[in-house]
Amino acid sequence: MDEFEVYPWDGKPHSNPKWNRDTDLAGGMRSSTLWFYQAMARRIGATRMQEWIDKAGYGNRDIGGGIDQFWLSGKLRISAVQQIEFLRRLATGALPFSPRVQETVRRITVIDAAPDYVLHGKTGWCGNDSGQPDTGWFIGWLERGGRRWFVAVNMDLPSYTRDGSVELNGPKREAIARAVLARVGALPANG
């Protein structure tokens, strides 16, 4: 698969309208299109996925729970510190993937760019069926003046409902990350 290959939507409606269309890697990243990630994971397969998770040293490296569920309701776990270490290696091209692949990921994770800075980021959402709040993530880094600052926000998302109603706390993930970056002087006041 390359970044421009389009996966066709199967026509099944989703609660997020942005998911109800064909998509490619960049579009899937921007909209966190779950069905796209799941189709990609099934295409990769468990053996190859485990091989690359191990090579990358991602979290606890446990893909138990199903090839299209292991990062959602399966056994994969990663700490905020591990997320930051992974991002550092991505930002410097030190992951065990080709330079072209790493550059593609760096490019499609840009969520904000101005003349004096670039912000890379990705949200994540981990639901559960235990009645406890879901978990939301925002991970990323800011480049400015030849320096990099990394951030990982992990928070409970108690107001999300699975019936398609609006997530009330989800957007706070990025807002908190931006506030932290501004507080340490990384993000300019106008960012």
The 8 nearest C-alpha neighbors of each residue, nearest first, counted from 0:
[[1, 4, 2, 3, 39, 24, 5, 42],
 [0, 2, 3, 4, 24, 100, 23, 5],
 [1, 3, 24, 4, 23, 0, 25, 103],
 [4, 2, 1, 23, 5, 24, 25, 0],
 [5, 3, 1, 23, 2, 0, 6, 24],
 [6, 4, 23, 22, 3, 7, 21, 24],
 [5, 7, 22, 21, 23, 8, 4, 35],
 [8, 6, 21, 9, 5, 22, 20, 10],
 [7, 9, 21, 20, 10, 6, 19, 22],
 [10, 8, 11, 7, 21, 20, 19, 12],
 [11, 9, 8, 12, 19, 20, 7, 13],
 [12, 10, 9, 13, 19, 8, 18, 20],
 [11, 13, 19, 10, 14, 16, 18, 15],
 [14, 12, 15, 19, 18, 16, 11, 163],
 [13, 15, 163, 16, 12, 162, 164, 18],
 [14, 16, 13, 17, 18, 19, 163, 12],
 [15, 17, 18, 19, 14, 13, 12, 20],
 [18, 16, 15, 19, 30, 20, 32, 13],
 [19, 17, 16, 32, 15, 20, 13, 30],
 [20, 18, 16, 17, 12, 13, 8, 10],
 [21, 19, 8, 18, 22, 17, 7, 10],
 [20, 22, 7, 8, 6, 5, 19, 23],
 [23, 21, 5, 6, 26, 27, 20, 7],
 [22, 24, 5, 26, 25, 4, 3, 27],
 [23, 25, 27, 2, 26, 28, 3, 22],
 [26, 24, 28, 27, 107, 23, 29, 2],
 [27, 25, 29, 23, 28, 24, 22, 30],
 [26, 28, 32, 24, 30, 31, 25, 29],
 [29, 27, 31, 25, 26, 30, 24, 32],
 [30, 28, 26, 27, 31, 25, 108, 32],
 [29, 31, 32, 27, 28, 26, 17, 18],
 [32, 30, 28, 27, 29, 33, 122, 123],
 [33, 31, 27, 30, 35, 18, 34, 36],
 [32, 34, 36, 35, 31, 37, 18, 27],
 [33, 35, 37, 36, 32, 38, 18, 8],
 [36, 34, 38, 33, 37, 32, 39, 27],
 [37, 35, 39, 33, 38, 34, 40, 32],
 [36, 38, 67, 34, 40, 35, 39, 33],
 [39, 37, 35, 41, 40, 36, 34, 42],
 [38, 40, 42, 36, 37, 41, 35, 43],
 [41, 39, 43, 37, 42, 38, 67, 36],
 [42, 40, 44, 38, 43, 39, 66, 67],
 [41, 43, 39, 40, 44, 38, 37, 45],
 [44, 42, 40, 41, 47, 48, 39, 45],
 [45, 43, 41, 42, 47, 46, 48, 40],
 [44, 46, 48, 47, 66, 49, 43, 41],
 [47, 45, 49, 48, 44, 50, 43, 51],
 [46, 48, 50, 49, 45, 44, 43, 51],
 [49, 47, 45, 51, 50, 46, 44, 52],
 [50, 48, 52, 46, 47, 51, 45, 53],
 [49, 51, 47, 53, 48, 52, 54, 46],
 [52, 50, 54, 53, 48, 49, 55, 47],
 [51, 53, 49, 55, 57, 54, 50, 60],
 [52, 54, 56, 51, 50, 55, 60, 49],
 [55, 53, 51, 56, 52, 50, 95, 57],
 [56, 54, 52, 57, 53, 51, 95, 94],
 [57, 55, 53, 54, 52, 58, 60, 59],
 [56, 58, 55, 52, 60, 59, 53, 85],
 [59, 57, 77, 60, 76, 81, 56, 75],
 [58, 60, 61, 76, 75, 77, 57, 56],
 [61, 59, 58, 57, 52, 53, 75, 62],
 [62, 60, 75, 59, 63, 74, 76, 69],
 [63, 61, 69, 75, 74, 60, 64, 49],
 [64, 62, 74, 61, 69, 73, 65, 75],
 [63, 65, 73, 69, 68, 74, 62, 66],
 [66, 64, 68, 69, 67, 63, 73, 62],
 [65, 67, 68, 45, 69, 41, 40, 44],
 [66, 68, 37, 65, 40, 41, 69, 38],
 [69, 67, 65, 71, 70, 73, 66, 72],
 [73, 68, 70, 64, 62, 65, 71, 63],
 [69, 71, 75, 68, 73, 72, 74, 62],
 [72, 70, 68, 125, 69, 73, 126, 124],
 [71, 73, 68, 69, 70, 127, 74, 64],
 [74, 72, 69, 64, 68, 63, 70, 71],
 [73, 75, 63, 61, 69, 62, 64, 76],
 [76, 74, 61, 70, 62, 69, 73, 59],
 [77, 75, 58, 59, 74, 78, 61, 70],
 [76, 78, 58, 81, 59, 82, 79, 75],
 [79, 77, 81, 80, 82, 76, 58, 83],
 [78, 80, 82, 81, 151, 83, 77, 153],
 [79, 81, 83, 78, 82, 84, 151, 77],
 [82, 80, 84, 78, 83, 79, 77, 85],
 [81, 83, 79, 85, 80, 84, 86, 78],
 [84, 82, 86, 80, 81, 85, 87, 79],
 [83, 85, 81, 87, 86, 82, 80, 88],
 [84, 86, 82, 88, 83, 87, 81, 89],
 [87, 85, 89, 83, 88, 84, 90, 82],
 [88, 86, 84, 90, 89, 85, 83, 91],
 [87, 89, 93, 85, 91, 86, 94, 90],
 [90, 88, 86, 92, 87, 91, 94, 93],
 [91, 89, 87, 88, 92, 86, 105, 93],
 [90, 92, 88, 89, 93, 87, 94, 86],
 [93, 91, 89, 90, 94, 88, 101, 98],
 [92, 94, 88, 91, 89, 95, 90, 87],
 [93, 95, 88, 96, 92, 89, 55, 101],
 [96, 94, 55, 54, 93, 97, 51, 92],
 [97, 95, 94, 100, 98, 101, 93, 99],
 [96, 98, 100, 99, 101, 95, 94, 92],
 [97, 99, 101, 100, 102, 92, 96, 103],
 [100, 98, 102, 97, 101, 103, 96, 104],
 [101, 99, 103, 97, 102, 98, 104, 96],
 [100, 102, 104, 98, 103, 99, 105, 92],
 [103, 101, 105, 99, 104, 100, 98, 106],
 [102, 104, 100, 106, 101, 105, 99, 107],
 [105, 103, 101, 107, 106, 102, 108, 100],
 [104, 106, 102, 108, 103, 107, 101, 109],
 [107, 105, 103, 104, 108, 109, 102, 119],
 [108, 106, 104, 109, 25, 105, 103, 28],
 [107, 109, 119, 105, 120, 106, 110, 104],
 [110, 108, 119, 107, 118, 106, 111, 120],
 [111, 109, 119, 118, 108, 120, 112, 117],
 [112, 110, 118, 109, 117, 113, 119, 116],
 [113, 111, 117, 116, 118, 114, 110, 109],
 [112, 114, 116, 115, 117, 111, 190, 118],
 [113, 115, 116, 112, 117, 143, 111, 144],
 [114, 116, 113, 143, 144, 117, 112, 142],
 [117, 115, 143, 113, 142, 112, 114, 118],
 [116, 118, 112, 142, 141, 111, 113, 119],
 [119, 117, 141, 111, 109, 110, 140, 112],
 [120, 118, 109, 108, 139, 140, 110, 141],
 [121, 119, 139, 108, 138, 110, 109, 118],
 [122, 120, 138, 137, 139, 108, 123, 119],
 [121, 123, 137, 136, 138, 120, 124, 135],
 [122, 124, 136, 135, 137, 121, 125, 31],
 [125, 123, 135, 134, 136, 126, 122, 133],
 [124, 126, 134, 71, 133, 135, 127, 123],
 [127, 125, 133, 124, 134, 71, 128, 72],
 [126, 128, 129, 133, 72, 125, 131, 130],
 [127, 129, 130, 126, 131, 133, 72, 132],
 [130, 128, 131, 127, 132, 126, 133, 72],
 [129, 131, 128, 132, 127, 133, 157, 126],
 [132, 130, 129, 133, 127, 128, 157, 155],
 [133, 131, 157, 156, 155, 134, 130, 127],
 [132, 134, 126, 156, 155, 125, 127, 157],
 [135, 133, 155, 125, 156, 154, 124, 126],
 [134, 136, 124, 154, 123, 153, 156, 155],
 [137, 135, 153, 123, 122, 152, 124, 138],
 [136, 138, 122, 152, 172, 121, 151, 173],
 [139, 137, 151, 120, 121, 150, 152, 136],
 [140, 138, 120, 119, 150, 149, 121, 151],
 [139, 141, 149, 119, 148, 118, 150, 147],
 [140, 142, 118, 148, 147, 117, 119, 143],
 [143, 141, 147, 117, 116, 146, 118, 140],
 [142, 144, 116, 146, 145, 115, 141, 147],
 [143, 145, 146, 142, 115, 116, 147, 185],
 [144, 146, 143, 142, 147, 116, 115, 141],
 [147, 145, 143, 144, 142, 148, 141, 185],
 [146, 148, 142, 141, 140, 143, 149, 145],
 [147, 149, 141, 140, 142, 185, 150, 146],
 [150, 148, 140, 139, 83, 141, 147, 151],
 [149, 151, 139, 138, 140, 176, 152, 148],
 [150, 152, 138, 79, 137, 153, 83, 139],
 [153, 151, 137, 136, 138, 176, 172, 154],
 [152, 154, 136, 135, 151, 137, 134, 79],
 [155, 153, 135, 134, 156, 152, 136, 172],
 [154, 156, 134, 132, 133, 157, 135, 153],
 [155, 157, 133, 132, 134, 158, 168, 135],
 [158, 156, 132, 159, 155, 133, 168, 131],
 [159, 157, 156, 167, 160, 168, 166, 132],
 [160, 158, 166, 157, 156, 167, 161, 165],
 [161, 159, 162, 164, 158, 163, 166, 165],
 [160, 162, 163, 159, 164, 14, 126, 166],
 [163, 161, 160, 164, 14, 159, 165, 13],
 [162, 164, 14, 161, 165, 160, 15, 13],
 [165, 163, 162, 160, 166, 161, 159, 14],
 [166, 164, 167, 163, 159, 160, 158, 162],
 [165, 167, 159, 169, 168, 158, 164, 160],
 [166, 168, 169, 158, 165, 159, 170, 156],
 [167, 169, 171, 170, 156, 166, 158, 159],
 [168, 170, 171, 166, 167, 172, 156, 135],
 [171, 169, 172, 168, 173, 174, 167, 166],
 [170, 172, 174, 169, 168, 173, 175, 167],
 [173, 171, 170, 175, 174, 137, 169, 136],
 [172, 174, 176, 175, 171, 137, 170, 177],
 [173, 175, 171, 177, 176, 172, 178, 170],
 [176, 174, 178, 172, 173, 177, 171, 179],
 [177, 175, 173, 179, 178, 174, 180, 152],
 [178, 176, 180, 174, 179, 175, 181, 173],
 [177, 179, 175, 181, 176, 180, 182, 174],
 [180, 178, 182, 176, 181, 177, 175, 183],
 [179, 181, 177, 185, 186, 183, 178, 182],
 [182, 180, 186, 178, 184, 179, 183, 185],
 [181, 183, 179, 184, 180, 178, 185, 186],
 [184, 182, 180, 181, 185, 179, 186, 178],
 [185, 183, 181, 182, 186, 180, 187, 188],
 [184, 186, 180, 181, 183, 187, 148, 143],
 [187, 185, 181, 180, 184, 190, 188, 177],
 [188, 186, 190, 189, 185, 181, 184, 116],
 [187, 189, 190, 186, 181, 184, 185, 182],
 [188, 190, 187, 186, 181, 113, 115, 116],
 [189, 187, 188, 186, 177, 181, 113, 111]]
